[in-house]
Amino acid sequence: MKYFVIAGEASGDIHAARLIKALRTADDKAEFKFFGGDFMERACGMKPVVHYKDMAYMGFVEVIKHLGTIMGFLKTANGIIDNWRPDAVILVDYPSFNLKVAKHAHSAGVPVFYYISPKVWAWKEYRVKQIKKYVTELYSILPFETDFFARHDYRVEYVGNPTVNEIQEVRNGFRSREQFYVDNALHADKRLIAVLPGSRKREIQENLREMLSAVSRFPDCQAVVGGAPGLDAEFYDTVFEQLGYAANKPTVLFGKSFELVHHADAALVTSGTATLETAILNTPQVVCYRMGGSKLVYRFYSRLLKVKYVSLPNLIADAPVVKELLLHFCNADNIAAELSLLLDRNSECFRSVKTGYEEIARRLTNAQSAETAAERILKRLADSGDK
């Protein structure tokens, strides 16, 4: 079988790589072409047609500025479908681009499988119509999505959450807290605050300013930044210099975010997949998302959003397990106030977060999501071939 896989961001690259491995295990003649990153490259043993770093544009203005480039990538994707004729197109989140690819694949008669649904339950609910029309099967990694799509008369299957599996696999390899401190030259007498400011340059620049300012108010704590895949130390050095930390730069760790969060006393996390990772790792967190931080933008998005919460832990638990500080609420004062509560192990806030995490773990289950999705894709393709 020939598979064309598209992931447009760092977390999608990781999840798609696991799915590719599962497909290769089940289908020893599998061939791949893909848009994605380094994890997918290792899984496939070949370079991506387009690296997701070149596709990572955020916000209306950025998209308009780079519209020609984006349309060029879309033309490339459609060309692969028309000329290479894959047996399946597999899409991972990234809906603005991927749903356009789905439309073209559908018109070309190529089955489309969506692994990791677009977050249409949060906003742009009209995209459900596109999914129903162009997507052969959708596999959910969030348990509440099955009910959402059922209300739209579209059946999707919860296959488990890949983050659970990924963390289980690496957890046994974590060093002791003492060894982690020594290996990364951390201050042995200071508590550790994991700072995860996002994966895109703009969000990192804006979130780090408030996050680092908040941590600086706790002299007994040290901030350690989780470096984003696809970015290098030079980028973070430039940001630190812009923010006034050139003489006292925080430590940045690349490829160690799970272990960093595991050993942290608390975490400041940009809204996204990392919030769920932090919950699974059982570290109390404050969810942050600055991006301009104006009240006007907050009111605008409040009208657009169709859900009570933004962060994945709260959405899965259907309760305010972790504090969400969004836009103008995401400032150093508010972050520091919440962080203070989480650092007090006797506080009701700390106990409530831990209890909420237990409920999240129960709802996510330990299902092998990539393997289950691969099995479903192959069965659907086989059933279609038999007709």
SVG drawing of the C-alpha trace seen along z (x, -y; Angstrom):
<svg xmlns="http://www.w3.org/2000/svg" viewBox="-27 -46 53 55">
<polyline fill="none" stroke="black" stroke-width="0.4" points="0.0,0.0 1.0,-3.6 0.3,-6.2 0.5,-10.0 0.6,-11.5 0.4,-15.2 1.2,-16.7 1.6,-20.4 3.1,-20.9 5.4,-19.4 2.9,-17.4 1.4,-16.0 4.8,-15.0 5.3,-12.8 1.8,-11.2 2.0,-10.6 5.4,-8.9 3.9,-6.4 1.1,-5.7 3.6,-5.3 5.5,-2.7 2.3,-0.9 1.4,-0.8 4.9,0.5 4.6,3.2 1.2,4.4 2.1,3.7 5.6,4.8 5.2,3.4 4.1,-0.1 5.4,-3.1 5.2,-6.6 5.4,-10.2 4.8,-12.8 4.6,-16.4 6.0,-16.5 9.1,-16.6 12.1,-14.8 10.1,-12.1 8.3,-11.1 11.5,-11.2 13.0,-8.6 9.9,-6.5 9.9,-6.5 13.6,-6.5 13.3,-9.4 13.1,-13.2 9.7,-14.9 8.5,-16.4 7.8,-19.5 8.9,-20.1 6.3,-21.3 8.6,-24.2 8.0,-25.7 4.3,-25.5 4.0,-26.9 2.2,-30.2 0.0,-31.6 -2.8,-34.2 -4.7,-35.8 -1.9,-38.3 0.9,-35.7 -1.2,-33.5 -2.1,-36.3 1.6,-37.3 2.6,-33.8 -0.4,-32.8 1.6,-32.2 3.9,-29.7 0.9,-27.9 -0.8,-27.6 2.4,-26.2 2.5,-23.5 -1.2,-22.7 -0.4,-22.3 2.5,-20.0 0.2,-17.9 -2.5,-17.7 0.2,-16.7 1.3,-13.8 -2.3,-12.6 -2.8,-12.9 0.5,-11.5 1.7,-9.1 -1.9,-7.8 -1.6,-6.7 -4.0,-4.1 -4.8,-6.3 -4.3,-9.9 -3.8,-10.2 -4.3,-13.6 -3.2,-14.7 -5.0,-17.8 -3.9,-21.0 -7.4,-21.6 -7.0,-24.8 -4.6,-23.0 -5.6,-19.4 -9.3,-19.8 -8.4,-21.3 -6.2,-18.3 -9.1,-16.0 -11.4,-17.7 -9.0,-17.1 -8.3,-13.5 -12.0,-12.8 -12.6,-14.1 -9.7,-11.9 -11.3,-8.9 -8.6,-8.3 -9.8,-7.3 -9.1,-9.9 -8.4,-9.0 -8.2,-11.6 -6.1,-10.7 -6.4,-13.3 -9.5,-15.3 -9.5,-19.1 -10.8,-20.9 -14.1,-21.7 -15.9,-21.4 -14.1,-24.5 -14.7,-26.8 -15.4,-26.7 -18.0,-24.0 -19.0,-24.4 -16.0,-22.3 -18.0,-19.2 -19.8,-19.3 -16.5,-19.2 -15.3,-16.3 -18.5,-14.3 -18.3,-14.9 -14.6,-14.3 -13.3,-12.1 -13.7,-8.3 -13.1,-7.6 -12.0,-9.8 -10.2,-8.4 -10.6,-10.4 -7.9,-10.7 -10.1,-12.7 -13.0,-10.8 -15.5,-13.6 -15.3,-14.0 -17.4,-10.9 -20.5,-12.5 -19.8,-15.8 -19.7,-14.1 -22.7,-11.9 -24.8,-15.1 -23.8,-15.8 -24.9,-12.3 -21.3,-11.3 -19.8,-8.2 -16.2,-8.5 -14.2,-6.0 -12.1,-6.9 -8.9,-4.9 -7.1,-6.0 -4.7,-9.0 -1.2,-8.6 0.3,-10.9 -0.5,-8.3 1.4,-5.6 4.3,-7.9 4.8,-8.9 4.4,-5.3 7.2,-4.2 9.8,-6.8 8.9,-7.1 11.0,-4.1 14.1,-5.8 13.8,-9.0 16.7,-9.7 16.3,-10.4 15.6,-14.0 19.0,-14.4 20.7,-13.1 18.6,-15.2 19.7,-18.3 23.4,-17.3 23.3,-16.4 21.7,-19.7 23.7,-21.9 20.7,-23.1 20.7,-24.7 20.3,-21.8 18.8,-24.1 16.1,-25.6 12.7,-24.2 12.1,-23.6 9.5,-25.4 9.1,-23.9 8.4,-26.6 6.8,-25.4 6.1,-28.5 4.9,-26.9 6.3,-25.6 6.0,-28.6 8.3,-31.6 5.7,-34.3 3.9,-32.5 7.2,-31.7 8.3,-35.3 5.1,-36.6 4.5,-33.9 8.1,-33.8 8.0,-37.4 5.2,-36.9 6.2,-33.4 9.8,-34.3 8.7,-37.5 6.4,-35.4 9.0,-32.8 11.5,-35.6 9.3,-36.5 10.1,-33.2 13.8,-33.4 13.7,-29.8 12.7,-28.6 14.5,-28.3 12.9,-28.3 13.9,-25.8 12.5,-26.2 11.5,-23.2 12.9,-23.9 10.6,-23.4 11.4,-20.8 12.7,-22.5 14.1,-25.5 17.7,-26.0 19.5,-27.5 20.4,-30.6 16.7,-31.5 16.1,-31.3 19.3,-33.3 18.0,-36.0 14.6,-36.0 16.3,-36.1 18.4,-39.1 15.3,-40.9 13.6,-40.2 16.6,-41.4 17.9,-38.0 21.2,-38.0 23.3,-38.1 21.2,-35.4 19.8,-33.1 17.5,-30.4 18.5,-26.8 16.8,-25.5 16.5,-21.7 15.8,-20.2 14.3,-16.7 13.8,-16.4 10.4,-18.0 8.7,-14.9 11.5,-14.4 11.6,-18.1 7.9,-18.2 8.1,-15.0 10.7,-16.4 9.2,-19.9 7.4,-21.2 5.0,-23.1 4.8,-24.0 3.7,-27.0 2.4,-25.6 1.1,-27.2 -2.3,-26.0 -2.1,-22.9 -1.0,-19.3 1.6,-20.1 -1.1,-20.8 -2.3,-17.2 1.2,-15.9 1.7,-17.8 -1.5,-16.4 -0.5,-12.8 2.9,-13.4 1.0,-14.5 2.7,-17.9 0.5,-20.9 0.3,-23.6 -1.0,-27.0 -2.2,-27.1 -1.0,-30.3 -1.7,-31.9 -0.7,-35.5 -0.6,-36.3 -1.2,-40.0 -3.3,-39.9 -5.9,-42.6 -9.3,-42.7 -10.8,-43.2 -9.2,-40.0 -10.4,-38.2 -14.0,-39.3 -13.7,-38.4 -12.6,-34.8 -15.0,-34.4 -17.8,-34.8 -16.3,-32.4 -15.5,-29.5 -18.2,-26.9 -16.7,-25.3 -16.4,-26.3 -12.7,-25.6 -9.7,-25.8 -7.1,-23.5 -7.3,-19.7 -7.2,-18.7 -10.3,-20.7 -12.1,-19.6 -11.5,-16.0 -12.5,-16.2 -15.4,-18.6 -14.3,-20.6 -11.9,-23.5 -9.0,-21.2 -6.3,-23.6 -6.3,-27.4 -6.5,-28.9 -5.0,-32.4 -5.7,-33.6 -4.7,-36.8 -4.9,-39.8 -5.4,-37.6 -2.1,-36.0 0.2,-38.4 3.0,-38.0 0.9,-39.0 -1.8,-36.4 0.6,-33.7 2.6,-34.3 -0.6,-34.2 -1.6,-30.8 1.9,-29.5 2.1,-30.4 -1.0,-28.2 0.4,-25.2 3.8,-25.4 1.9,-25.0 1.4,-21.3 -1.1,-21.8 -3.3,-24.1 -6.8,-23.1 -5.8,-24.2 -2.9,-21.7 -5.1,-18.8 -7.9,-19.7 -5.5,-19.6 -4.2,-16.2 -7.7,-14.8 -8.7,-16.1 -5.6,-14.5 -6.8,-11.1 -10.2,-11.5 -8.4,-12.5 -6.3,-9.4 -9.4,-7.2 -11.1,-8.8 -8.2,-8.5 -7.6,-4.8 -4.4,-2.9 -5.5,-1.9 -2.7,-1.7 -4.0,-4.5 -1.6,-4.4 -1.9,-0.6 -5.7,-0.7 -5.9,-3.4 -3.5,-1.5 -5.6,1.6 -8.8,-0.3 -7.3,-1.9 -6.0,1.4 -9.4,3.1 -11.2,0.3 -8.8,0.5 -9.1,4.3 -12.9,4.1 -13.0,1.6 -10.7,3.8 -13.0,6.8 -16.0,5.0"/>
</svg>
